[in-house]
Amino acid sequence: MQATEEAIRSVVQEVLSQLKQRGGYGSTSPAANQDGDWGVFSCVDQAVAAATEGQNRLLNASMEDRAKAVEIVRQICATQADELGRLELEETNIGRLDHKIEKLHLIKNIPGMEFLKTDAVSGDYGVSLTEYAPFGVIGAITPVTHSLPTLACNFVNMVSSGNTLVVNPHPGGAKIACEGVRRFNQAIYQATGLQNLVTILGTPTLETADEIFNHRGIPLLCVTGGPGVARAALAAKKRAIVAGPGNPPVVVDETADIDNAAKSIIIGGAYDNNLLCIGEKEVFAVESIFNELMSAMGRHGGYQLNSQQIAQLTALAFSAPTEPGGHAVLNRDLIGKDADVLAGMIGVSVPPGTQLLYGETDTNNPFVPEEQMMPFVPFIRCRNADHGIELAKEFEHGFRHTSMIHSRNIEAITKMGRIMDTTLFVQNGPCGAALGNGGEGYASFSIATPTGEGVTNPLTFTRFRRSTTVGHLRVI
């Protein structure tokens, strides 16, 4: 297997080198580009038709060619991460360049064909095989927060298991998503002759998303986005794998390694300016170590705001609910901005290299209940660990997405894990550890919480098929 992987990687590098020598990925070939711009279409029906034909050819291609296609996407993301990350940031204007680049490098950790397997049972009556078959063409919705990384992750997962995908990207990240699709498809065609393993809507709208949700040629949906699009996918009359909202809490108790807790909260909460759905959004720290933790945050790249400054930032970040009992309305112009930009908006000058703003609030501050996506994290005092866990449960809202605890008390850790019942539960580390970034396990940019699939992988996008041979093929 290692020799095969090395051979595939060599072919991929040769193809990428040839394309670069030809002047990049702007050139076209009529044979590969009959109906669209290397997989970029203006019409849903055309995109689905092209992906359907692509999937038929994929099923008849060798497993080696499928592996090449997957490796090409991994290699493009790795070798062109600097350029693609910059293009994504320039388009979306949210997040941090270093983390845009790092997320593309993480595509190498997305599981691929190695997850495919066949289960066999043999006995007196013969042999039965269970294999994992593709659905066909999968309709995918990708978010503005991680436009190209989510698309690339879905490609690796879905194509590894024999599917193709039609993507309706968030309009705010459509240009970089389309650029990625062009580069992927052209390099794959050059190496294997396979076409349109991924297609995309060049001008995505709510209407094109609805067409994908209801298209007869799409048997499965995978949606990564905000609450609105998640609800729409769940209402579709077909199976949907949905990455829903989160508001991940952190509990820090009196037994925690305070420096490690502070460092971890900075790493996770500041990652891409807190755009991650798994990112640390609010911290519940016990009274006895609260002040020590606040000091440690400052040593690891945080800047503490006082109560007046927090009030100013809150007034900028949120407006009053539009109806009694409703949610505070988030100012989307502040999403993903750098810490120093947010600070400057309230007249505060922070030291160079400041990663995260933080400060003490009570639970009435909208930064606590709302899934804000900016580098400010509120800290709330708690009587003890039980009180912290109780508040974490309340303000996670039952999304069962992600929660974190910093503690050396195994009983507190166990209790929180059971009570929170979240898909991801991290102890004594930053949120990214749950996805193989500083912790064990594989990565994914789609965490299916409402529908229960969890951290997606190639098997997530397969059908179980059983083949039974009666009376024969049992050779033992």
C-alpha positions as CSV (number, residue, x, y, z in Angstrom):
1,M,0.0,0.0,0.0
2,Q,2.8,2.4,0.8
3,A,4.4,1.9,-2.6
4,T,1.1,2.5,-4.3
5,E,0.6,5.7,-2.3
6,E,4.1,6.9,-3.2
7,A,3.4,6.2,-6.9
8,I,0.1,8.1,-6.8
9,R,1.8,11.0,-5.1
10,S,4.5,11.0,-7.8
11,V,1.9,11.1,-10.6
12,V,0.1,13.9,-8.8
13,Q,3.2,16.0,-8.5
14,E,4.0,15.5,-12.2
15,V,0.5,16.6,-13.2
16,L,0.6,19.7,-11.0
17,S,4.1,20.6,-12.4
18,Q,2.8,20.3,-16.0
19,L,-0.2,22.4,-15.3
20,K,2.0,25.1,-13.7
21,Q,4.3,25.1,-16.7
22,R,1.3,25.7,-19.0
23,G,0.6,28.9,-17.1
24,G,-1.7,27.8,-14.3
25,Y,-5.3,26.6,-14.3
26,G,-6.8,29.2,-16.6
27,S,-6.4,27.1,-19.8
28,T,-9.2,24.9,-21.0
29,S,-9.7,21.8,-23.0
30,P,-12.9,21.2,-25.1
31,A,-12.9,17.5,-24.2
32,A,-13.0,18.3,-20.5
33,N,-15.0,21.4,-20.6
34,Q,-18.1,20.7,-22.8
35,D,-20.8,22.0,-20.5
36,G,-19.2,24.2,-17.9
37,D,-16.1,26.0,-16.8
38,W,-14.2,23.1,-15.3
39,G,-17.2,22.2,-13.2
40,V,-18.6,25.7,-12.6
41,F,-22.2,25.9,-13.9
42,S,-24.9,28.5,-13.9
43,C,-27.8,26.0,-13.9
44,V,-28.5,23.4,-11.2
45,D,-29.8,20.9,-13.8
46,Q,-26.6,21.1,-15.8
47,A,-24.5,20.8,-12.7
48,V,-26.4,17.7,-11.6
49,A,-26.2,16.1,-15.0
50,A,-22.5,16.7,-15.2
51,A,-21.9,15.3,-11.7
52,T,-24.2,12.3,-12.6
53,E,-22.1,11.5,-15.6
54,G,-18.9,12.0,-13.6
55,Q,-20.2,9.6,-11.0
56,N,-21.0,6.9,-13.6
57,R,-17.4,7.2,-14.9
58,L,-16.0,7.2,-11.4
59,L,-17.7,3.8,-10.7
60,N,-16.2,2.3,-13.8
61,A,-12.8,3.7,-13.2
62,S,-10.0,1.9,-11.3
63,M,-9.6,2.4,-7.5
64,E,-6.1,3.7,-8.4
65,D,-7.6,6.5,-10.4
66,R,-10.1,7.3,-7.6
67,A,-7.1,7.4,-5.2
68,K,-5.3,9.8,-7.6
69,A,-8.2,12.1,-7.7
70,V,-8.4,12.3,-3.9
71,E,-4.6,12.8,-3.6
72,I,-4.7,15.6,-6.2
73,V,-7.1,17.6,-4.0
74,R,-5.0,17.0,-0.9
75,Q,-1.8,18.1,-2.8
76,I,-3.4,21.2,-4.3
77,C,-4.6,22.3,-0.9
78,A,-1.1,21.7,0.6
79,T,1.1,23.1,-2.2
80,Q,-1.1,26.1,-3.1
81,A,-2.3,26.9,0.5
82,D,-0.6,30.3,0.7
83,E,-2.3,31.5,-2.5
84,L,-5.7,30.0,-2.0
85,G,-5.8,31.1,1.7
86,R,-5.0,34.6,0.6
87,L,-7.7,34.5,-2.1
88,E,-10.3,33.3,0.5
89,L,-9.4,36.0,3.0
90,E,-9.5,38.7,0.3
91,E,-13.0,37.6,-0.8
92,T,-14.6,36.9,2.6
93,N,-12.7,39.6,4.6
94,I,-13.2,37.5,7.8
95,G,-10.7,35.5,9.8
96,R,-6.9,35.3,9.8
97,L,-4.6,34.5,6.9
98,D,-2.3,32.2,8.9
99,H,-5.3,30.1,9.9
100,K,-6.9,30.2,6.4
101,I,-3.6,28.7,5.2
102,E,-3.4,26.1,8.0
103,K,-6.9,24.9,7.4
104,L,-6.0,24.0,3.8
105,H,-2.9,22.1,5.1
106,L,-5.3,20.1,7.4
107,I,-7.0,18.6,4.3
108,K,-4.1,16.0,4.4
109,N,-5.7,14.7,7.6
110,I,-9.1,14.2,6.1
111,P,-9.8,10.4,5.9
112,G,-10.1,9.0,2.4
113,M,-10.2,5.5,0.8
114,E,-8.4,3.9,3.7
115,F,-11.7,4.0,5.5
116,L,-13.4,1.7,3.0
117,K,-13.8,-1.8,4.1
118,T,-15.7,-5.0,3.5
119,D,-17.3,-7.0,6.4
120,A,-17.6,-10.8,5.9
121,V,-19.5,-13.5,7.8
122,S,-19.1,-17.2,6.9
123,G,-20.8,-20.3,8.3
124,D,-22.6,-23.5,7.5
125,Y,-24.8,-21.7,5.0
126,G,-22.1,-20.0,3.0
127,V,-20.7,-16.4,2.9
128,S,-22.3,-13.0,3.4
129,L,-20.5,-9.8,2.5
130,T,-21.4,-6.2,3.6
131,E,-19.9,-3.5,1.5
132,Y,-20.2,0.2,1.6
133,A,-21.6,1.7,-1.6
134,P,-22.0,5.2,-2.8
135,F,-25.3,7.1,-2.8
136,G,-24.5,8.8,-6.1
137,V,-24.6,12.6,-6.4
138,I,-24.5,14.4,-3.1
139,G,-25.8,18.0,-2.8
140,A,-23.5,20.0,-0.5
141,I,-23.9,23.5,1.0
142,T,-20.7,25.1,2.2
143,P,-20.3,28.1,4.6
144,V,-18.5,31.4,4.2
145,T,-16.4,30.8,7.3
146,H,-14.5,27.9,5.7
147,S,-15.5,27.9,2.1
148,L,-12.7,26.0,0.3
149,P,-11.6,23.9,3.2
150,T,-15.2,22.5,3.7
151,L,-15.5,21.9,0.0
152,A,-12.2,20.1,-0.2
153,C,-13.0,18.1,2.9
154,N,-16.3,17.0,1.4
155,F,-14.6,16.1,-1.8
156,V,-12.1,13.8,-0.1
157,N,-14.8,12.1,2.0
158,M,-17.4,11.8,-0.7
159,V,-15.3,10.9,-3.7
160,S,-13.3,8.3,-1.7
161,S,-16.6,6.4,-1.2
162,G,-17.5,6.7,-4.9
163,N,-19.8,9.7,-4.9
164,T,-19.6,13.0,-6.7
165,L,-20.9,16.3,-5.4
166,V,-22.8,19.4,-6.5
167,V,-22.0,22.4,-4.4
168,N,-24.0,25.5,-3.6
169,P,-21.4,27.6,-1.8
170,H,-22.3,30.5,0.5
171,P,-22.4,33.6,-1.8
172,G,-19.8,35.3,0.3
173,G,-17.2,32.6,-0.5
174,A,-18.3,31.5,-3.9
175,K,-15.3,32.9,-5.9
176,I,-12.7,30.9,-4.0
177,A,-14.9,27.8,-4.0
178,C,-15.3,28.0,-7.7
179,E,-11.6,28.6,-8.1
180,G,-10.9,25.5,-6.1
181,V,-13.3,23.4,-8.2
182,R,-11.6,24.5,-11.4
183,R,-8.2,23.6,-10.1
184,F,-9.3,20.3,-8.8
185,N,-11.2,19.2,-11.9
186,Q,-8.5,20.3,-14.4
187,A,-5.7,18.5,-12.5
188,I,-7.9,15.3,-12.1
189,Y,-8.7,15.3,-15.8
190,Q,-5.1,15.6,-16.7
191,A,-4.1,12.7,-14.5
192,T,-7.0,10.3,-14.9
193,G,-9.4,11.5,-17.6
194,L,-12.2,11.7,-15.0
195,Q,-14.4,14.7,-15.3
196,N,-16.7,16.7,-13.0
197,L,-16.2,14.8,-9.8
198,V,-17.3,18.0,-8.2
199,T,-19.5,20.7,-9.8
200,I,-20.6,24.0,-8.4
201,L,-23.0,26.9,-8.9
202,G,-21.0,29.9,-10.0
203,T,-23.8,32.3,-8.8
204,P,-25.3,30.6,-5.8
205,T,-28.7,31.8,-4.4
206,L,-31.3,30.6,-2.0
207,E,-33.2,29.5,-5.1
208,T,-30.4,27.3,-6.4
209,A,-30.0,25.8,-2.8
210,D,-33.7,25.0,-2.8
211,E,-33.4,23.4,-6.3
212,I,-30.6,21.2,-5.0
213,F,-32.6,20.3,-1.9
214,N,-35.5,19.1,-4.1
215,H,-33.7,17.7,-7.2
216,R,-34.6,14.2,-8.1
217,G,-31.1,13.4,-9.2
218,I,-29.7,14.1,-5.7
219,P,-30.5,11.4,-3.1
220,L,-28.4,12.8,-0.2
221,L,-27.6,16.2,1.2
222,C,-24.7,17.4,3.3
223,V,-25.2,20.9,4.7
224,T,-22.6,22.9,6.7
225,G,-23.9,26.4,7.6
226,G,-26.0,28.5,9.8
227,P,-29.3,27.7,11.5
228,G,-31.5,28.8,8.6
229,V,-29.9,26.6,6.0
230,A,-29.8,23.7,8.5
231,R,-33.5,24.0,9.1
232,A,-34.2,24.1,5.4
233,A,-32.1,20.9,4.8
234,L,-33.9,19.1,7.6
235,A,-37.2,20.0,6.0
236,A,-36.2,18.5,2.7
237,K,-37.9,15.2,1.7
238,K,-34.7,13.2,1.5
239,R,-31.9,12.2,3.9
240,A,-29.7,15.1,5.0
241,I,-26.5,15.1,7.0
242,V,-26.5,18.5,8.8
243,A,-23.8,20.4,10.6
244,G,-25.9,22.5,12.9
245,P,-25.2,25.5,15.3
246,G,-23.2,25.4,18.4
247,N,-22.2,27.6,21.4
248,P,-19.4,25.7,23.0
249,P,-18.8,26.4,26.7
250,V,-15.6,25.8,28.7
251,V,-15.6,24.9,32.4
252,V,-12.4,25.5,34.4
253,D,-12.3,24.1,37.9
254,E,-10.0,24.5,40.9
255,T,-7.9,21.5,40.0
256,A,-7.0,22.7,36.5
257,D,-3.6,23.5,35.2
258,I,-4.3,27.2,34.9
259,D,-1.6,28.0,32.4
260,N,-2.6,25.2,30.1
261,A,-6.2,26.2,30.4
262,A,-5.5,29.8,29.5
263,K,-3.2,28.8,26.6
264,S,-5.8,26.4,25.3
265,I,-8.6,28.9,25.4
266,I,-6.5,31.4,23.5
267,I,-5.5,28.8,20.9
268,G,-9.1,27.7,20.3
269,G,-11.0,30.9,20.9
270,A,-8.7,33.0,18.7
271,Y,-8.5,30.4,15.9
272,D,-9.4,32.2,12.6
273,N,-10.9,34.9,14.9
274,N,-13.3,32.4,16.5
275,L,-15.0,31.4,13.3
276,L,-14.9,27.7,14.2
277,C,-18.3,26.2,15.2
278,I,-16.3,24.2,17.8
279,G,-14.5,27.3,19.1
280,E,-14.5,28.3,22.8
281,K,-17.3,30.8,23.0
282,E,-17.8,31.3,26.8
283,V,-15.9,30.3,29.9
284,F,-17.3,29.3,33.3
285,A,-14.5,29.4,35.9
286,V,-14.8,28.6,39.6
287,E,-14.3,31.5,42.0
288,S,-11.2,30.2,43.7
289,I,-9.1,30.3,40.6
290,F,-10.9,33.0,38.6
291,N,-8.4,35.8,39.1
292,E,-5.5,33.5,38.5
293,L,-7.0,32.4,35.2
294,M,-7.7,35.9,34.1
295,S,-4.0,36.8,34.7
296,A,-2.8,33.7,32.9
297,M,-4.9,34.7,29.8
298,G,-2.9,37.9,29.6
299,R,0.4,36.0,29.6
300,H,-0.7,33.9,26.6
301,G,-1.8,36.5,24.2
302,G,-5.1,37.8,25.5
303,Y,-6.1,41.3,26.4
304,Q,-8.5,41.9,29.3
305,L,-11.3,44.5,28.8
306,N,-12.8,46.2,31.8
307,S,-16.5,46.4,32.4
308,Q,-17.0,49.7,30.6
309,Q,-15.1,48.5,27.6
310,I,-17.1,45.3,27.5
311,A,-20.3,47.3,27.6
312,Q,-19.0,49.4,24.6
313,L,-18.1,46.3,22.6
314,T,-21.4,44.6,23.4
315,A,-23.3,47.6,22.2
316,L,-21.4,47.5,18.9
317,A,-21.7,43.7,18.5
318,F,-25.4,43.3,19.3
319,S,-28.7,45.2,19.0
320,A,-31.9,44.5,20.9
321,P,-34.1,41.6,19.9
322,T,-36.7,42.3,17.3
323,E,-39.4,40.7,19.4
324,P,-40.0,40.1,23.1
325,G,-38.0,37.1,24.3
326,G,-36.1,36.9,21.1
327,H,-32.4,36.7,20.4
328,A,-30.1,39.7,20.4
329,V,-29.3,40.6,16.8
330,L,-25.6,40.1,15.9
331,N,-23.8,42.8,14.0
332,R,-22.4,40.7,11.1
333,D,-19.9,43.4,10.2
334,L,-17.9,42.4,13.2
335,I,-17.7,38.7,12.5
336,G,-14.2,37.4,12.1
337,K,-12.4,40.7,12.6
338,D,-9.0,40.8,14.3
339,A,-8.8,41.5,18.0
340,D,-7.0,44.8,17.5
341,V,-9.7,45.9,15.1
342,L,-12.5,45.2,17.6
343,A,-10.4,46.9,20.3
344,G,-9.8,50.0,18.1
345,M,-13.6,50.3,17.5
346,I,-14.0,51.1,21.2
347,G,-10.9,53.3,21.5
348,V,-8.6,50.6,23.0
349,S,-5.0,50.1,21.8
350,V,-3.8,46.6,22.4
351,P,-0.2,45.2,22.3
352,P,1.0,43.8,19.0
353,G,0.3,40.1,18.7
354,T,-2.9,40.2,20.8
355,Q,-4.8,37.1,19.8
356,L,-8.0,37.4,21.8
357,L,-10.0,39.9,23.9
358,Y,-11.6,38.7,27.1
359,G,-13.2,39.9,30.2
360,E,-15.6,39.2,33.1
361,T,-19.4,39.4,32.4
362,D,-22.5,37.9,33.9
363,T,-24.9,35.5,32.1
364,N,-27.1,38.4,30.9
365,N,-24.5,39.6,28.5
366,P,-25.5,38.5,24.9
367,F,-21.9,37.3,24.3
368,V,-22.8,34.4,26.6
369,P,-25.9,32.9,25.0
370,E,-25.3,33.8,21.4
371,E,-23.0,32.0,19.0
372,Q,-20.9,35.0,18.2
373,M,-17.9,34.6,15.9
374,M,-15.4,37.2,16.9
375,P,-12.3,37.1,19.1
376,F,-13.9,38.1,22.4
377,V,-14.6,35.5,25.0
378,P,-16.7,36.3,28.2
379,F,-15.7,34.8,31.5
380,I,-18.3,34.0,34.2
381,R,-17.6,33.3,37.9
382,C,-19.0,30.1,39.3
383,R,-19.4,28.8,42.9
384,N,-17.8,25.4,42.0
385,A,-17.5,22.9,39.2
386,D,-21.1,21.7,39.5
387,H,-22.3,25.2,39.1
388,G,-20.0,25.7,36.1
389,I,-21.3,22.5,34.5
390,E,-24.9,23.6,35.2
391,L,-24.3,26.9,33.4
392,A,-22.5,25.2,30.5
393,K,-25.5,22.9,30.0
394,E,-27.9,25.9,30.0
395,F,-25.9,28.1,27.6
396,E,-25.0,25.3,25.2
397,H,-28.7,25.3,24.5
398,G,-28.9,21.5,24.0
399,F,-27.3,21.7,20.6
400,R,-25.0,18.8,21.7
401,H,-22.2,20.2,19.5
402,T,-19.0,20.8,21.5
403,S,-18.0,21.4,25.1
404,M,-14.7,21.6,27.0
405,I,-13.4,21.2,30.6
406,H,-10.1,21.9,32.2
407,S,-9.8,19.8,35.3
408,R,-7.7,17.1,37.0
409,N,-10.8,15.8,38.8
410,I,-11.9,12.7,37.0
411,E,-15.3,12.8,38.6
412,A,-15.9,16.3,37.4
413,I,-14.8,15.4,33.9
414,T,-17.1,12.3,33.9
415,K,-20.0,14.3,35.2
416,M,-19.7,17.0,32.6
417,G,-19.3,14.5,29.8
418,R,-22.5,12.7,30.8
419,I,-24.5,15.9,31.4
420,M,-23.4,17.8,28.3
421,D,-23.8,14.8,25.9
422,T,-22.0,16.8,23.2
423,T,-20.7,15.3,19.9
424,L,-17.3,16.7,20.8
425,F,-16.0,16.7,24.4
426,V,-12.5,18.0,25.0
427,Q,-10.6,17.7,28.3
428,N,-7.5,19.8,29.1
429,G,-6.9,21.0,25.5
430,P,-8.1,23.5,22.9
431,C,-11.2,22.8,20.8
432,G,-9.2,21.8,17.7
433,A,-7.8,18.8,19.5
434,A,-11.2,17.1,18.9
435,L,-10.4,17.1,15.2
436,G,-6.8,16.0,15.2
437,N,-5.3,19.4,15.5
438,G,-3.3,19.0,18.7
439,G,-5.1,15.8,19.6
440,E,-5.6,12.3,18.3
441,G,-8.2,11.4,15.6
442,Y,-9.0,12.5,12.1
443,A,-10.2,15.9,10.9
444,S,-13.4,17.1,9.2
445,F,-15.0,20.4,8.5
446,S,-18.6,19.0,8.8
447,I,-19.7,18.0,12.3
448,A,-23.2,16.6,11.9
449,T,-24.8,17.2,15.3
450,P,-28.6,17.5,14.7
451,T,-28.6,14.3,12.5
452,G,-26.2,12.3,14.7
453,E,-23.4,11.3,12.2
454,G,-20.9,13.4,14.2
455,V,-17.4,13.9,12.7
456,T,-18.0,13.0,9.0
457,N,-15.8,10.5,7.1
458,P,-16.1,8.5,3.9
459,L,-18.3,5.9,5.5
460,T,-20.8,8.7,6.5
461,F,-21.7,9.0,2.8
462,T,-22.3,5.3,2.0
463,R,-25.1,2.8,1.8
464,F,-24.7,-0.6,3.4
465,R,-25.2,-3.4,0.8
466,R,-25.2,-7.1,1.6
467,S,-24.4,-9.8,-0.8
468,T,-25.1,-13.4,0.2
469,T,-23.8,-16.6,-1.4
470,V,-25.7,-19.7,-0.1
471,G,-23.8,-22.9,0.3
472,H,-20.6,-22.0,-1.3
473,L,-17.4,-19.9,-1.0
474,R,-16.8,-20.8,2.6
475,V,-13.3,-22.4,2.2
476,I,-12.4,-23.0,5.9
